[in-house]
């Protein structure tokens, strides 16, 4: 997921610690950034499900 979001121009942080290794951190500052993230995430999920 991290690499796929990066190709969409969205940077996320992945932590390699036991309690957080399956999570990504996403920092969003504006409504436009949130919309862009949601759109990219939905595209990635559609392709991973089909």
N, C-alpha and C positions, 0 to 999 in steps of 0.2 A: 504494500500500500504506500509506503513512504516513497519508493522510487516512482511509482505511478503518479502520485501527487506532484512530485518534483518535476516530472515531464510536463505537467500542466502549469508549472510556474508557481506552485504552492509549496512553501518550505515548512516542514514539520520536524519535530525532534523525537527521536526514538531513544528510549532509555534502556540500557542493558543491565538492569538490576532485577533481582529475583521477583520483587513484588510488582514491577512495572514493565517487565519485558514484553508483554503482549499489548502495550498501549502506545499511542502516539500523542504527543503534545502539540496542540494547534493554538497559536495565538492570533486572534483576529481583532483588528482595531476599529474597522468601520463596517457599516451596513453593506457596502459594495464588496468588501473583502469576504464577508460572510456569504453573500450570494454567490460569489465566484467559487468559494470553497464548496458550498453545497452542490452547485452544478457539477464541478469536477468530481466530487465524491459519488454523486449519483451515476455519472457516466462509468466510473470505475466499477461500482457495484453491479451495474447492468451487465457489463462485460464479464465479470467474474461469475455471475449467476448463470448466464447463458452458455 
